[in-house]
Amino acid sequence: MIETLPLQSTIMFVVAAVFLLAGAWLLIQLRHPQGPARVYVYRMAGIMALAGGSVLAISAWSMWQWSLNA
């Protein structure tokens, strides 16, 4: 039986996707020549966005699995 994705998990997955895409975009921008301050900010913000999006996606998946067991 296929269970539907709860609204809370759906929202978390969407926000995680936004963070992951933003982080990837920031890191991809590092391929072009940038000033040292911009490189630092893009690298730091990109890595933090990727990490945050990954953790949020894992949390959303876990919450979805727990809702199936309830």
Buried (B, 14 or more C-beta within 10 A) or exposed (E): EEEEEBEEBEEBBEBBBEBBEBBBEBBEBEEEEBEEEEEEEBBEBBEEBBEBBBEBBEBBBEBBEEBEEE
